[in-house]
């Protein structure tokens, strides 16, 4: 079995790049990077990641709705909503019918 395949969705480029770099250094396979929620849903369908890490607040489609759509399509085994680098509430991904959360 190979490294866990991860999709990252974050509208702030520097955060997305840093997160991808840290995950790759830890041995994970970052299979896709999205700049907004709609792109995350499309990339999840195209790449079938094991995990999707989504920023909660993104343009086009917020992370919570993207999590619902990704989970509904069963494209990712786990969906995590992140609020890295921000001071705002993070709603549990369970409220989106997704199985996981990071806060």
N, C-alpha and C positions, 0 to 999 in steps of 0.2 A: 504494500500500500504506500502511495506517495504522500507528499506533504499536503496538508490541508489547504484547499483552494479557497481564497478569500476575495470577495468583491468589496471595495471601499467606495462609499458615496459621501463626498464632502465638497461643498461649494468653495471653500477657501483652499486655494491651491497649495500653499505652504504646509498647511495641516495635512492635507491629503498626501502630499509627497513625503512628509516626515513619517506619517503613519505607515505608508507603504514601505519605506526604507526600514523602519523598525521591525515590521512584521517579516520582511524578507531576511533581515539579519537574524531573526529568531528561528528561521527555517520554514516559514510559511510561504506558500505560493500565492502571491497577489495576482489573480487571474484577470482582474478588471478594475478600472478606476472610473467613477462617474462624477460629473460636476453638478448633477441635479437629480431629483427623484425620478423623473421620466427616463433619463438615461440609465439610471440604476435598474429600473424594471426591465428595460430593453436588454441591457447587458446580462442581467441575471438569467433571462430566458435564453440568451445566446451562449452563455458560458457555463451554466449550471454549477455555480460555486457551492462549496460545502457550507460556507458561512458568508453572510452579508453584513457588513458594518455600515450603518447609515446614520448620518447626521440628522437630528430631528428637524432642524429648520433649514430648508433648502429652497431654492427657486423652482419654478415649474410645478413641483409636486413635493410636499413635505415628506420627511422620512417616515412618519407614521403611516401615511397613506401608501407610500412606496412599499413599506413592510407588509401591509395588508395584501397588496397586489402580488408581491413576490411570494408570500406565503400561500396565497390562493392558487398561484400557478405552480406551487411545489418546486420552484426553481432552486431554492436554497434549503438545505436541511435545517439551518438555524439563521435567524435574523436578529441582529442586535442593534438597538438604537443608542447612539452615543451622544454625549453632550460635552465632549472633550473641549477644554479651553474656554468654556463658557459658564456663566453663572445664571442658569435658567433651569426651571424644573424639567426633569426627564420623566416621561410617562412610561410605565412598564410596558414592554412589548406585548405582554399577555393581553392588554386591552386591545391590541391590534390583531389578536388571534395568532400572533407569532410566539414561538416557544422560549425566547431568551431576551435578556436585556443587559446593557452595560450602562452604569450611571456614574 
